[in-house]
């Protein structure tokens, strides 16, 4: 895969995880408002998330390293003992 495709997939996964966290947070806020427990918060707050490109680059590098190992002959050859059982 190309770096651009990998970066797009990683960004999509990160957005999905962040959205899931936001949904859970909103659900807990709605529950606390119904029960009257919790603190009053400013409704006008906006959530900002910054994801460093260095971290995405690290993920891409790890992915490529794993894929390179999987393509190697040693990874594809399975080691067996004299009875045919994996080591």
Secondary structure, 3 states (H helix, E strand, C coil): CCHHHHHHHHHHHHHHHHHHHHHHHHHHHHHHHHHCCCCCCCCCCCCCCCCCHHHHHHHHHHHHHHHHHHHCHHHHCCCECCCCCEC
